[in-house]
């Protein structure tokens, strides 16, 4: 539970919590029973398989040991998937972990709004006022995607709350979190993720005429947001301009991404089956571009996790990462309605972010997606209707 509270607000404390959790899991004396509980899950094998490819890729890479170590350490968090899934067999612990994450993000949300008037020492940005970027943790992309999931969680908690005041409180939190993305952040990724995740959630949370009402409300809200947010208008216009001028090889956000994908694809075409090996992208990218500034600008990652795994680990890397991304959607087939809307919303966030960023490479995003993937897998796996088919590591189970 501490890990879920700490990772959104402190990378160092998040790493410590992860390490302690893994050590306690290993020293608890129930490793075999924990493993038996999760060993048939596709998400577990996809994660372990990807890490296996990272280790095998060391044998034929052109990268130096500094880049190899980065990949081995960053993707090492995939090994935590079976650990966290098995430890969350009890529904009460899943409830506590998600509540801990929500509380951490509510603290971030409160800091975002406080930052309008006060210069908070723990905030990444130090510019006061309405309509400017207020990034408190990480960067605006990471904060926006975690805030997007908070919106979904708050909407879900509101729907399942018993008292009216609890519903209104959660829905107010969802609205404030959404506005923090649309009006207090300059990240275009957040705009797209928020719209897609809320749309997916609404389609699964409503039926019949309520679904049409929800879609109309979303359409009206989208128009209102674009109309009232000068930041969105400016950022969208800039994105269109950058996309149109991408052939000039200017260093821009959208134009840069287009050129990352083009040059990465050229590398993939040369070795589509085996890839270039672990950490090789950072070296081969500089061979693929002529301008020195583009070597520095683009060698960290290609802003597409699918292409990232494909260029380094070949077709097997692409397939295994695809299984990992689509695992929540697969699990949603047999999940209960509340679980389905969270699983599908998370899948939408993971898929879109993987197409325009490298979420398993970026450290804070890596934390978020690994932790939430484990939580959602446990939620779907240890649900009551599957009790007869699955024997969890912790037999005691109760609804929160």
Buried (B, 14 or more C-beta within 10 A) or exposed (E): BBBBBBBBBBBEBBBBBBEEBBEEBEEEEBBEBBBBBBEEBBBBBBBBBBBBBBEBBBEEBBBEEEBBBBBBEBBEBBEBBBBBBBBBBBBBBBBBBBBBBBBBBBBBBEBBBBBBEEEBEEBBBEEBEEEBBBBBBBBBBBBBBBBBBBBBBBBBBBBEBEEEEEBEBBBEBBBBBBBBBBBBBBBBBBBBBBBBBBBBBBBBBBEEEEBEEBBEEBEEBBEEBEEEBEBBEEBBEBBEEBBEBBEEBEEBBBBBBBBBBEBBBEBBEEBBEBBBBBBBBBBBBBEBBEEEEBBEBBBBBBBBBBBBBBBBBBBBBBBBBBBBBBBBBBBBEBBBEBBBBBBBBBBBBBBBBBBBBBBBBBBBBBBBBBBBBBBBBBBBBBBEEBEEEBEBBBEEBEEE
